[in-house]
Every structure is written in C-alpha cells, then in structure tokens.
C-alpha cells in the first residue's frame, strides 16, 4: 500500500444518496481476478453502455474528472453489501480519498484497510464542495492526513477526524498486520 500524507487533484462529484457497493462495482465482476485491476469495473454500469462504449454524460468520463484521485459524494456512500471489491475498484481506479457526510460502516472500514482515506464532513460542507467541484472553475481539493483537513477550491479549510491507529497505518502505507510486523 502506498503511504498517504496529502493528496490534491480534481475531485469528482458523485451525486445521489445511498450509492451502494453494487453501483461502485457490480457483483458480476467480483469473480474476475484482481491482478488485472478492478479499476476497469469502477462504476461500470454508470460509465459504460451495453456495448462497452463510454457514456459521455457520466462524470468520470469527462475532463477534468477522468482519473480523479478524490471523490466527493453524498450521504451513505458505499452502503449495501460488505464487498471489499468496491474499495478495490476505487483504489485500482486511482481514488485515494472519498469525502462524504456518511459512509456504509463496512465500506468505511474497508477503505481504511486498503489505503483509501474516507473523510466525513458535515452535510452542508459536502453539499458546498459538490457544488464547487461540479460547477468550477476550480475543481481541485486537497485531503491532508497530516493536518487532518480538506482544503476547498475557495481556500476554506475543513478539519476532519480519523482514528489515530488508522491514520498512522495510512500515513505509513501499511495495514494492521504489516504495522504489527
């Protein structure tokens, strides 16, 4: 796992409450070997049509959001099943942080164990960030784990909390077993 100290870049707005793990990676792809990368299946049914062509209206298929390292999402992101493959898909696509008001509990923990920083911020702040990155002109956020803050395009600094144990693991780029060893 790669250490996470600070990540800046375009933040893709994923709108809609209760985005579940089956939307993040449809179950039919979980039988695929992860060695090939699950990033290709990230939001597959929203990103591609039945023939495999990109849907031009989906946010991750448009500049500047294609390959964005940060996702800004609405309430209860990653709800549904406990599939760890949803976080694998995020990670393999290149997402290193997700900012949302709330997450599915198992998804949140899977993020921590797999090098993706889940940032909980008040809903009002997230709604403002969604609007800002969607409408531009500045669409970059910085998620700083050393400072425990998200820096918005307008320069606002939004502090967040994360368990100190997991913060250390993420900053060192290790899971709980590697940290113990």
Secondary structure as UniProt FT lines:
FT   STRAND          6..14
FT   HELIX           21..24
FT   HELIX           27..29
FT   TURN            30..31
FT   HELIX           34..36
FT   HELIX           39..41
FT   TURN            42..43
FT   HELIX           44..47
FT   TURN            50..51
FT   TURN            56..57
FT   HELIX           59..61
FT   TURN            63..67
FT   STRAND          70..73
FT   TURN            75..76
FT   HELIX           85..93
FT   STRAND          97..100
FT   HELIX           105..113
FT   TURN            114..115
FT   STRAND          117..120
FT   HELIX           123..135
FT   STRAND          140..144
FT   TURN            145..148
FT   STRAND          149..151
FT   TURN            153..154
FT   STRAND          157..159
FT   HELIX           164..172
FT   HELIX           176..180
//
